[in-house]
Amino acid sequence: MTRHLYSEFLTLQLVGYLVGALLVGLHLYAFLAPAKTQEFLKQFPRQKQIGIVLLVIDLIWCFWLISNIDLGEFYTLKRPLQMIIPIAGVLIIIYVDEFLAVRALGILLLLLACPILEAAFLKPPLSRLLLSGLAYLWILVALFWVGMPY
């Protein structure tokens, strides 16, 4: 199960600090440099280079997940999936290059939701619901970005 992949090194407190620092950092930069941020965000959906970098990060993370999760009765598919991931990445870069950055960011948000939800799973403080709610919001947005990035 994936539930134990991240729990060895990610606690709810650490995940809260990391997500908080990420959100504060990004929003602080946007607040201090609004013109540069707006210009970047206008150009971001069609930035193929950024999309390739994000997609490579996504592919490495997916490969790591497939290599480490227990697939149960599908364990025989582990090797084929490990071979398909890099091939699919190259094909996506070649044939799905329109809005690649937005699609790759959506995939990254889907992958980021997993450790957040795992860290909050069955933990006693009610504050965990803030992180869980944020993760589910990221999932909802990411599904639209991957499926309909325009």
Solvent accessible surface area in square Angstrom, and as a share of the most:
residue,aa,sasa,rsa
1,M,134,0.60
2,T,49,0.29
3,R,87,0.32
4,H,116,0.52
5,L,26,0.13
6,Y,10,0.04
7,S,55,0.35
8,E,152,0.68
9,F,116,0.48
10,L,28,0.14
11,T,81,0.47
12,L,26,0.13
13,Q,121,0.54
14,L,72,0.36
15,V,6,0.03
16,G,26,0.25
17,Y,140,0.53
18,L,100,0.50
19,V,14,0.08
20,G,30,0.29
21,A,67,0.52
22,L,83,0.41
23,L,54,0.27
24,V,98,0.57
25,G,37,0.36
26,L,107,0.53
27,H,120,0.53
28,L,95,0.47
29,Y,114,0.43
30,A,35,0.27
31,F,160,0.67
32,L,126,0.63
33,A,22,0.17
34,P,73,0.46
35,A,76,0.59
36,K,133,0.56
37,T,22,0.13
38,Q,106,0.47
39,E,88,0.40
40,F,99,0.41
41,L,105,0.52
42,K,154,0.65
43,Q,89,0.40
44,F,23,0.10
45,P,36,0.22
46,R,166,0.60
47,Q,55,0.24
48,K,76,0.32
49,Q,128,0.57
50,I,54,0.28
51,G,0,0.00
52,I,54,0.28
53,V,91,0.52
54,L,26,0.13
55,L,3,0.01
56,V,65,0.37
57,I,77,0.39
58,D,1,0.01
59,L,36,0.18
60,I,116,0.59
61,W,46,0.16
62,C,38,0.23
63,F,87,0.36
64,W,92,0.32
65,L,25,0.12
66,I,29,0.15
67,S,39,0.25
68,N,67,0.35
69,I,28,0.14
70,D,105,0.54
71,L,34,0.17
72,G,41,0.39
73,E,144,0.65
74,F,119,0.49
75,Y,149,0.57
76,T,91,0.53
77,L,83,0.42
78,K,56,0.24
79,R,167,0.61
80,P,50,0.31
81,L,59,0.29
82,Q,16,0.07
83,M,119,0.53
84,I,93,0.47
85,I,23,0.12
86,P,67,0.42
87,I,104,0.53
88,A,34,0.27
89,G,1,0.01
90,V,86,0.49
91,L,87,0.43
92,I,55,0.28
93,I,35,0.18
94,I,98,0.50
95,Y,164,0.62
96,V,59,0.34
97,D,64,0.33
98,E,100,0.45
99,F,21,0.09
100,L,3,0.02
101,A,0,0.00
102,V,11,0.06
103,R,55,0.20
104,A,1,0.00
105,L,48,0.24
106,G,0,0.00
107,I,44,0.22
108,L,27,0.14
109,L,22,0.11
110,L,58,0.29
111,L,18,0.09
112,L,51,0.25
113,A,1,0.01
114,C,37,0.22
115,P,11,0.07
116,I,7,0.04
117,L,43,0.21
118,E,15,0.07
119,A,3,0.02
120,A,4,0.03
121,F,92,0.38
122,L,147,0.73
123,K,74,0.31
124,P,120,0.76
125,P,58,0.37
126,L,135,0.67
127,S,67,0.43
128,R,58,0.21
129,L,96,0.48
130,L,140,0.70
131,L,20,0.10
132,S,19,0.12
133,G,41,0.39
134,L,40,0.20
135,A,0,0.00
136,Y,128,0.49
137,L,98,0.49
138,W,31,0.11
139,I,43,0.22
140,L,100,0.50
141,V,48,0.28
142,A,0,0.00
143,L,101,0.50
144,F,108,0.45
145,W,88,0.31
146,V,46,0.26
147,G,50,0.48
148,M,107,0.48
149,P,16,0.10
150,Y,184,0.70
